[in-house]
Amino acid sequence: MDRTNAPVESITTLLSVVEHLEQADESGVTEIANSVGVSKSTVHNHLTTLRESGYVVNEGGRYRLGLRFLRIGETTRMQTDLFEIARPQIEVLVEGLDLVGNLTVEEQGEGVYLYRSRGSDDIRFSTRAGERHDLHCTATGKSILAHASSDRLETLLERMELVGHTENTITEKGELLDELDRIRDRGAAFDEEEYGPGLRCVGVPVFGSDDAVIGAISLSGAAADMKEEWYQETLPDRLRATKNRIEVNIRDY
């Protein structure tokens, strides 16, 4: 068997330990071993290595991720010009609104929130950067899909599983393609409680200096508040104005 491109098992296990801690906040060795599916001694060895390097913290036998990951995450985010340029524009966009502003890019067939900001302290939605989401059921994701090149779109659709998150989620390829046509025509994408019940979102694509889509921005909030002309026209207009400013700055960067 040709194992040239086979994953390294020990590294795969190490990453599984890290991902478990990301989800669980903190855990003991036994919990991690049961979750990852390896022996407690193997987990302990990995945790010792991570602790000695500053990547996990041991507090009374409970392990959590260390702040060293914060530096890595911030370094990764700062590597994209889009983040630096879009961040202040997102802040202006959400000011005074009971909504969350989002900046998303596509990576390996998934949407990744590069930056998120609340317009009001009354908002309780998660604004964690780095969270990943399916492209077919979010306003930013559908914006990116609608404006991807034909080759890129074909590649994304081939690897994409159209998971039904709610009863409103599009789960058929033909229906999704029709939706992408509508998005191109109107210049904005809408998430009609497709990713989560009670949540609506409107988004628009962001294009780079070569006119290729490089991400998308959106506004999300409670479905009860996002309706009628304000949702269908006012918010898309605000998003288009913001994305125009981002694109101008990208060309001049």
C-alpha positions as CSV (number, residue, x, y, z in Angstrom):
1,M,0.0,0.0,0.0
2,D,1.3,3.4,-0.9
3,R,1.2,5.4,2.3
4,T,3.0,8.5,0.9
5,N,0.0,10.7,1.6
6,A,-1.4,8.8,4.5
7,P,-2.1,10.8,7.7
8,V,0.3,10.5,10.6
9,E,-1.8,8.6,13.2
10,S,-0.1,10.3,16.2
11,I,-0.7,13.8,14.9
12,T,-4.3,12.9,14.0
13,T,-4.8,11.8,17.6
14,L,-3.1,15.0,18.9
15,L,-5.5,17.1,16.8
16,S,-8.5,15.1,18.1
17,V,-7.4,15.9,21.6
18,V,-7.2,19.6,20.8
19,E,-10.5,19.6,19.1
20,H,-12.2,17.9,22.0
21,L,-10.9,20.5,24.4
22,E,-12.1,23.2,22.0
23,Q,-15.6,21.8,22.3
24,A,-15.6,20.8,25.9
25,D,-13.8,23.8,27.4
26,E,-12.1,21.5,30.0
27,S,-11.9,17.8,30.5
28,G,-10.1,15.1,32.4
29,V,-7.9,12.4,30.8
30,T,-10.7,9.7,31.0
31,E,-13.2,11.9,29.3
32,I,-10.8,12.8,26.5
33,A,-9.8,9.2,26.0
34,N,-13.4,8.1,25.7
35,S,-14.2,10.9,23.3
36,V,-11.1,10.4,21.1
37,G,-11.2,6.6,21.2
38,V,-7.6,5.9,22.5
39,S,-6.0,4.8,25.7
40,K,-5.7,7.1,28.7
41,S,-1.9,6.7,28.6
42,T,-1.8,7.9,25.0
43,V,-4.0,10.9,25.9
44,H,-1.8,11.7,28.9
45,N,1.4,11.6,26.7
46,H,-0.2,14.0,24.3
47,L,-1.4,16.3,27.0
48,T,2.0,16.4,28.6
49,T,3.6,17.4,25.3
50,L,1.0,20.1,24.8
51,R,1.3,21.4,28.4
52,E,5.1,21.6,28.2
53,S,4.8,23.7,25.1
54,G,2.1,26.0,26.6
55,Y,-0.8,24.8,24.5
56,V,-2.8,23.3,27.3
57,V,-3.2,24.1,31.0
58,N,-3.6,21.5,33.7
59,E,-5.7,22.7,36.7
60,G,-6.3,20.0,39.3
61,G,-6.3,17.3,36.7
62,R,-8.7,19.2,34.4
63,Y,-7.2,20.3,31.1
64,R,-8.1,23.3,28.9
65,L,-6.6,25.0,25.9
66,G,-3.8,27.5,26.7
67,L,-3.7,31.1,25.5
68,R,-0.8,30.2,23.2
69,F,-3.4,29.2,20.6
70,L,-4.7,32.8,20.8
71,R,-1.5,34.1,19.2
72,I,-1.6,31.5,16.5
73,G,-5.2,32.3,15.7
74,E,-4.6,36.0,15.6
75,T,-1.5,35.5,13.4
76,T,-3.6,33.4,11.0
77,R,-6.3,36.0,10.8
78,M,-3.9,38.8,10.3
79,Q,-2.4,37.1,7.2
80,T,-5.4,38.1,5.2
81,D,-5.8,41.7,3.9
82,L,-9.5,41.3,3.9
83,F,-9.7,41.1,7.7
84,E,-7.7,44.2,8.3
85,I,-9.8,46.2,5.7
86,A,-13.2,44.8,6.5
87,R,-13.1,44.9,10.3
88,P,-13.6,48.6,10.8
89,Q,-16.3,48.6,8.1
90,I,-18.2,45.9,9.9
91,E,-18.0,47.9,13.1
92,V,-19.6,50.9,11.4
93,L,-22.2,48.7,9.7
94,V,-23.5,47.2,13.0
95,E,-23.3,50.4,15.1
96,G,-26.7,51.0,16.8
97,L,-28.3,47.8,15.4
98,D,-29.6,44.9,17.4
99,L,-27.8,42.6,14.9
100,V,-24.6,40.8,14.4
101,G,-22.2,41.7,11.5
102,N,-20.3,38.8,10.0
103,L,-17.3,38.5,7.7
104,T,-16.9,35.1,6.1
105,V,-14.4,33.4,3.8
106,E,-14.4,30.0,2.2
107,E,-11.8,27.4,3.2
108,Q,-11.8,23.8,2.1
109,G,-15.4,23.8,1.2
110,E,-16.7,25.4,4.4
111,G,-17.5,28.9,5.5
112,V,-15.3,30.4,8.2
113,Y,-16.2,33.4,10.2
114,L,-13.2,35.6,10.0
115,Y,-14.7,38.4,12.1
116,R,-18.0,39.0,13.9
117,S,-19.3,42.0,15.8
118,R,-22.4,42.8,17.9
119,G,-24.1,46.1,17.2
120,S,-25.7,46.1,20.7
121,D,-25.1,44.6,24.1
122,D,-28.7,43.2,23.9
123,I,-27.5,40.7,21.3
124,R,-26.8,37.2,22.8
125,F,-25.8,35.4,19.6
126,S,-22.4,33.8,19.5
127,T,-19.8,36.0,17.8
128,R,-16.8,33.6,18.0
129,A,-14.4,34.1,15.1
130,G,-13.1,30.9,13.5
131,E,-16.4,29.0,13.7
132,R,-17.1,27.0,10.6
133,H,-20.4,26.5,8.9
134,D,-22.0,24.9,5.8
135,L,-22.1,27.1,2.7
136,H,-25.5,26.1,1.4
137,C,-27.6,27.3,4.3
138,T,-26.1,30.7,5.3
139,A,-26.4,34.1,3.6
140,T,-22.6,34.5,3.4
141,G,-22.1,31.0,2.2
142,K,-24.7,31.3,-0.5
143,S,-23.3,34.6,-1.6
144,I,-19.9,33.0,-2.0
145,L,-21.3,30.0,-3.9
146,A,-23.4,32.2,-6.2
147,H,-20.4,34.2,-7.3
148,A,-17.7,31.5,-7.4
149,S,-16.3,30.6,-10.8
150,S,-18.1,27.8,-12.6
151,D,-15.1,25.4,-12.0
152,R,-14.9,26.3,-8.3
153,L,-18.6,26.0,-7.8
154,E,-18.6,22.5,-9.4
155,T,-15.8,21.4,-7.2
156,L,-17.5,22.7,-4.1
157,L,-20.8,21.1,-5.0
158,E,-19.1,17.7,-5.6
159,R,-17.7,17.6,-2.1
160,M,-20.6,19.3,-0.4
161,E,-23.2,17.4,1.7
162,L,-26.4,19.3,1.7
163,V,-27.2,18.8,5.4
164,G,-30.7,19.8,6.5
165,H,-30.2,21.9,9.6
166,T,-33.9,23.0,9.8
167,E,-37.0,22.3,7.8
168,N,-36.2,25.3,5.6
169,T,-32.7,24.2,4.6
170,I,-32.2,23.5,0.9
171,T,-31.1,19.9,0.6
172,E,-31.5,19.3,-3.2
173,K,-28.8,20.3,-5.6
174,G,-31.2,21.5,-8.3
175,E,-33.1,23.7,-5.8
176,L,-29.8,25.2,-4.6
177,L,-28.7,26.0,-8.1
178,D,-32.0,27.8,-8.7
179,E,-31.4,29.8,-5.4
180,L,-27.9,30.8,-6.6
181,D,-29.4,32.1,-9.8
182,R,-31.8,34.3,-7.8
183,I,-29.0,35.5,-5.6
184,R,-27.0,36.6,-8.7
185,D,-30.1,38.5,-10.0
186,R,-30.9,40.4,-6.8
187,G,-27.3,40.8,-5.6
188,A,-28.0,39.6,-2.1
189,A,-28.6,36.3,-0.3
190,F,-31.1,35.5,2.4
191,D,-31.0,32.9,5.1
192,E,-34.7,32.2,5.9
193,E,-34.1,30.2,9.1
194,E,-32.1,27.7,7.1
195,Y,-29.2,27.4,9.4
196,G,-31.0,27.8,12.7
197,P,-34.6,28.2,13.8
198,G,-35.5,31.8,14.7
199,L,-32.5,33.2,12.9
200,R,-32.5,35.2,9.7
201,C,-29.5,36.7,7.8
202,V,-28.9,38.7,4.7
203,G,-25.5,38.8,3.0
204,V,-23.6,40.1,-0.1
205,P,-20.3,39.0,-1.7
206,V,-17.0,40.8,-1.5
207,F,-14.8,40.8,-4.6
208,G,-11.0,41.2,-4.8
209,S,-8.9,43.3,-7.2
210,D,-9.2,40.5,-9.8
211,D,-13.0,40.6,-9.6
212,A,-13.0,37.1,-8.0
213,V,-15.2,36.6,-4.9
214,I,-12.9,36.5,-1.8
215,G,-15.6,36.4,0.9
216,A,-18.9,37.8,2.0
217,I,-20.4,40.0,4.7
218,S,-23.8,39.7,6.4
219,L,-26.1,40.9,9.1
220,S,-28.0,38.4,11.2
221,G,-30.6,38.6,13.9
222,A,-33.8,37.3,15.3
223,A,-36.3,36.3,12.6
224,A,-39.1,38.2,14.4
225,D,-37.1,41.4,14.0
226,M,-35.9,40.9,10.4
227,K,-38.8,41.2,8.1
228,E,-40.6,43.3,5.5
229,E,-38.9,46.2,3.7
230,W,-36.2,46.7,6.4
231,Y,-35.0,43.1,5.9
232,Q,-35.6,42.8,2.2
233,E,-34.3,46.2,1.0
234,T,-32.8,48.5,3.7
235,L,-30.3,46.0,5.1
236,P,-29.2,44.7,1.7
237,D,-28.6,48.4,0.6
238,R,-26.5,49.0,3.8
239,L,-24.5,45.8,3.1
240,R,-23.9,46.8,-0.5
241,A,-22.6,50.2,0.6
242,T,-20.2,48.6,3.1
243,K,-19.0,46.0,0.6
244,N,-18.3,48.8,-1.9
245,R,-16.1,50.6,0.6
246,I,-14.3,47.3,1.4
247,E,-13.6,46.6,-2.3
248,V,-12.3,50.1,-3.0
249,N,-9.9,49.8,-0.1
250,I,-8.8,46.4,-1.3
251,R,-7.9,47.7,-4.7
252,D,-5.9,50.5,-3.1
253,Y,-4.2,48.3,-0.5
